[in-house]
């Protein structure tokens, strides 16, 4: 009986730990070559580097454009859109704060709204 209780507690601890790790990682885009993603289309001079899994507007207010991942490196990915190919940071300083069930995956280097329309939160702070 004690072994069953201890095993159950160990499983619960592991589940809580895994949930915390997943929540902590939601400000990162885990991409691979060939993935399609929506990115800021303002050009290389725009500092927002907004990326999302869904269509919408970037944190600088302009529409995101669809792109394809052509190269992945540590903390960055090269995305090819209809007009250019450029590098984006894959670790956001801001992330979607819509909560459980939201799958937009919006990250950005600047504050603003996620593609869901709600304000993003600064990474490391509670909503």
C-alpha positions in Angstrom: 0.0 0.0 0.0 2.8 2.4 0.9 4.5 1.6 -2.4 1.4 2.5 -4.3 1.0 5.8 -2.5 4.6 6.7 -3.0 4.4 5.8 -6.7 1.3 7.9 -7.1 3.0 10.8 -5.4 6.0 10.4 -7.7 3.8 10.5 -10.7 2.0 13.6 -9.5 5.4 15.4 -8.9 6.5 14.4 -12.4 3.3 15.7 -14.0 3.6 19.1 -12.1 7.2 19.4 -13.1 6.4 18.6 -16.8 3.6 21.2 -16.8 6.0 23.8 -15.4 8.6 23.0 -18.0 6.1 23.2 -20.8 4.7 26.5 -19.5 8.2 27.9 -19.2 9.0 26.9 -22.8 6.0 28.6 -24.4 8.1 31.6 -25.2 10.2 29.5 -27.6 9.4 28.4 -31.1 10.6 24.9 -31.7 10.9 24.9 -35.5 12.4 22.6 -38.1 13.2 23.2 -41.8 10.1 23.1 -43.9 7.7 24.3 -41.1 5.3 27.0 -42.2 4.9 29.9 -39.7 3.6 33.5 -39.7 6.1 36.2 -39.2 6.4 40.0 -39.2 6.7 41.2 -42.8 8.1 44.7 -42.0 11.6 43.8 -43.0 15.0 43.5 -41.4 14.8 46.9 -39.7 11.8 46.0 -37.6 12.9 45.0 -34.1 9.7 43.1 -33.1 10.6 39.7 -34.7 7.0 38.6 -34.0 6.3 34.9 -34.9 3.0 33.0 -34.5 1.5 29.6 -35.5 -1.6 31.4 -36.7 -2.4 34.3 -39.0 -2.9 37.7 -37.4 -1.1 41.0 -36.7 2.4 41.4 -35.3 3.2 43.4 -32.2 4.0 46.4 -34.4 0.5 46.3 -35.8 1.1 45.1 -39.3 -0.2 41.8 -40.7 1.9 38.8 -40.3 3.0 37.0 -43.5 3.3 33.3 -44.1 6.8 31.9 -44.4 8.7 28.7 -44.6 11.6 27.8 -42.3 14.8 27.3 -44.4 17.4 27.1 -41.7 17.4 26.6 -37.9 20.2 27.6 -35.5 20.5 28.1 -31.8 17.9 30.7 -30.8 17.2 31.7 -34.4 15.6 30.5 -37.6 15.7 31.8 -41.2 12.3 32.2 -42.7 11.5 32.7 -46.4 8.4 34.7 -47.2 7.1 35.9 -50.6 9.3 39.0 -50.5 12.4 38.1 -48.5 14.4 35.6 -46.5 15.6 36.7 -43.1 16.5 35.5 -39.7 14.2 35.7 -36.7 14.8 35.1 -33.0 13.0 31.9 -31.8 13.1 32.9 -28.1 10.6 35.7 -27.4 10.9 38.4 -24.7 7.1 38.5 -24.9 4.6 35.6 -25.4 0.9 35.0 -25.7 -0.9 35.2 -22.4 -4.2 33.8 -23.5 -3.8 30.7 -21.3 -4.7 27.1 -21.6 -6.3 26.0 -24.8 -4.7 28.8 -26.9 -2.5 27.5 -29.6 -1.5 30.7 -31.4 2.0 30.4 -30.2 2.8 34.1 -30.6 6.2 35.3 -29.4 7.8 38.7 -30.0 10.8 40.9 -28.9 8.5 43.8 -28.3 5.3 44.2 -26.2 2.0 44.3 -28.0 -1.0 42.0 -28.7 -0.8 38.4 -29.7 -2.7 37.2 -32.8 -5.6 36.4 -30.5 -5.9 40.1 -29.7 -5.0 40.0 -26.1 -1.9 41.6 -24.6 1.3 39.5 -24.5 3.1 39.1 -21.3 6.8 39.6 -20.6 8.6 36.4 -20.2 9.3 35.5 -16.6 6.4 37.5 -15.2 3.1 36.0 -14.1 -0.1 37.1 -15.9 
